[in-house]
């Protein structure tokens, strides 16, 4: 009869849904295993290069191959980029790539880019928008930014004008109330940093445009060309570090404000509606 036919149809549908769910789980597991294998096989340079490729996909426009179409796809790419970056960070730490006894001047030009790894980690963690995990992601982002700033201060890679602000974020990491005079000084510092961040960003864009324009141009035969190229690469790397420092100093205070707001909202939600002395809900 109709009821039996309906039950059979529901059973078939449930089997199909279960099979689809199992296939999805198996695909996810296979992808995870492939990812682990890739992470284990890639050297530091490969890990960093792959993280930048995924980073470009996340922040690219619709013309970029692999650009996410949905928030869920974007979150998957963020997790993937973080996996590459965090493994790269582990590899660089184990290799002792950066020493507390060294300054930025002691670092090889080709290794300068790896100083930025904690900054990229912090930025991507700050872009994870899932509501239930947002506060935790922001706290991890704050810690990554502080680690990056501490590295830059220790290695004298941070601009001299930003060292005091960097140390303030590293030690305090909070927007505590400050005297009016100090608040005015900090506001002037923020304005100056925003201005400098824009200047550095514009210069980096110009350098990138020039490098793309002349990429693969071997017509110029100049014995000093290789040295000149390395000088340009080093200048660009140092500017990228400075830009990341300025961005971190501007991002952390806003991040802390959002964390405070999310924690307050969670506390209010957990408290429930107001109750009287007898525990009854009421004004």
N, C-alpha and C positions, 0 to 999 in steps of 0.2 A: 504494500500500500504506500501512500504518499509519505507517511511518517517514517517507514522503514527506508524508503529511498532517500529521504532527507538525512537520516542518520548515517547512511552509507556515504553520502556526499560529504557530510561533515568529517567523517573518519578519513576519507581520502584527502580532503583539504588539510587536515591536521598532519597526516603523514607527509604531504608535500611540504608544509611549513617546517616540520621537524627536519626533513631532509635538507631543505634550503638552509636552515639554521646550522645544521651540522656541517654542510659544505662551506658555509661562511666561516665557521670556527676553524675548520681544517685549513682553509685558505689563509686565515689570519695567522695560524700557527706556523704554516709553511713560510709565510712572509717574514715572521719573526725569526725563524731559524736561518733563513737566507740573510737577514740583516745581521744576525750575530756572526755568521760566517764571514760576511763582508767586513765587518768591524775588526775581526781578528786578523784578516789578511792584509788590510791596507796599512801602509806606513803613515807617518804623521802628515806628510805633504798630501797624500791621497785623501786622508780623512778631512783635512781642511778644505781641499778643493771640492770634495763632494758636499760638504756642509754649505759652501758658498753657492753651489749649483742649486741646492734645495732652497736656500735663502732667496735666491733670485726668483725661483718659482713662486714662493710665498708672496713676495712683494712686487712681482711683475704684473704687467697688464695682460689683457686677454690675448695678446700676440705672442706671449712667452709660452713655449711648449711646456705642458705639465702644470700650467697655472690652475689653481683650485677654483672650482665652480660653486662650491658650497662651503659653509663654515665647517662642516664635518671633515671635508677633504682638506681644508686649510689646517685644521687641528692635527690631522695625520701627518702632514708635511712638517709642521712645527715639531712634532715628536721625533720625526726622522732626522731633522736638522740637529735637534738637541742631542740625539744619540751619537751622531758624528762628532759634534763639538765636545761632548763630555768625554768621549773616548780619546779625542785628540788632546784634551787637557790632561788626562791621565798619562798619556804617552809622553807629553812634553815634561810633566813633573817627574816621571820615572827617569827620563833622560837627563834631568838636571839642566834643562835648557837655559833657565834663568836663575842666577845666583843673587843672593842678597848682597854679596860683595861686589857685584858688577853694576855699572850704570848703563844707560841707554847707548852710550858711546862704545861700549865693549861688545854690543850685540851685532852679529853679522846682519847685513842688509836683508838677506833671504829669510832670516828668523824673526825679524821685527813684527811681521804680520801675526805671529802666534801670540804676541802680547795681548791682542784683541780678543782672544777666545772667550774669556769670562764676560767681556762686554757684549758679545753676540749672544751668549747664553742668557744674560740678564734681559736683553731686549726681547728675545723670543719667549722667555717665561712671562714677561709682562704683556705679551700678546695673547696668552691663553685666556679665553673669555668664558669658559664654562663656569656658570654661576657658583656651583657647589665647591669648586676647586680654586676659585679666583683669589681668595685671600691667601691661601697657601702658596699659590704660584707667585703672587706679588712679594711675599716674604722671601722666597727663594731668589727671586729676581733682585731684591734689595741686597741680599748677602753676596750675590755674584757681582753686583756693581761695586760693593764695598771692597771685595777682593781685588777687582780690577784697579780701583783707585789706589788701594794700598800698594799694589805692585808698581804702579806708575810713580807714586811718591818715592818708594824705596829705590827705584832705578833712575830717579830724576828724569822721568819721561813726561811728567805733568808740567804744564806751563807754570813758571814761577808765580805768576799772578793768581793761580788757582790752588796752590799748595795748602794755604790756610783753610780754604773751603773744603778741600779734599780731606784734610785731617779732621775737620769738624764732622763731616759725614761719616768717616770711618769710626770715630770714637763715639759720637752721639747717635747719629743715624735717625734723629727725631726732629720734629718741628717744635722744640720747646720754646716757651715764651722768652723773649729776650728784651733787654732794655730798649727804649725808643731809639736812642742814638745808634746802638748796634743794629737794630732793625733797619734803620735808614741806610747804614753802611752796607748791610747784606743786600738790600734792595738795589743799591747802586752797583754792587758786584754782579747781581743777577742780570741787570740790564746790559752791563759790559760783556758778560759771558754770552748772552743771546746775540749781541752784535758780532762778537768774534766768531761764534759758531756759524753764523751766516757767511761771514767772510771766508772762513776755512772751507765751508761746504761749496761755495762758489768756485774757489780755487781748485778744489779737488775735481769738480765737474769739468772745469776747463782743461785740467791735466788729462782727465780720462778721454775727453773729446779729441785732444791732440794725439794721444797714444793710439786711439782707434783710427784716426786719420792716416797716421804714418805706419800702422802695423803692417809688417811684411815688406816695407820699402827698403830694399838692399842696394839702391842705386848709389847711395852716398858712401864713398870709401874714405874713411877717416880713421887714422890710427887711434885717435882719442875718443872715438865714438862709443866704445864699450865702457870706458870709464865715465863718460858723460851720461850714458844710459843708467849706470848703477847709481850715479849721483841723483838722477831724476827719480829713480825707484825709491831710493832712501828718503828723499824729500817727501815724496807722496806718502810713504809708510808713516813717517813722523807726523805728517799732517792728519792722517787718518787716526792716529793715536790721540792727538790733541783734540780732534773733533769728537772722538768717543768720550774723552774725559769731560769735555764741556757738556755733552749730551747727558752723561751720567749725573752730573751735578744738578742739572735741570730736572731730570726725571725722578730722582729719588724723593725729593720733597712731595711731589704730586702723588707718587706711589704710596707714601706713608699716610697721606691724607685719605686716600681711597681705602687703605687697610683699616684705618680708624673708623671710617664710615661703615665698612662692611661688618666689622666686629660689633659696632653699636647696633646695627640692624639685626644681626644674628642674636644678640643679647635680648633685644626687644621682642623678637619672634619667640625666643625660648621662654620668656617671662610669662607670656600669655596675657589675657585681658585682666584688668584690675579687679581685685576682690576685696570684700569688706572683712571685718574682724572675724566673722564666722566662716570665711572661706567662700562666700557666695559671690558670683560674678555681679559686678555693679559699678557705678561711677564712684 
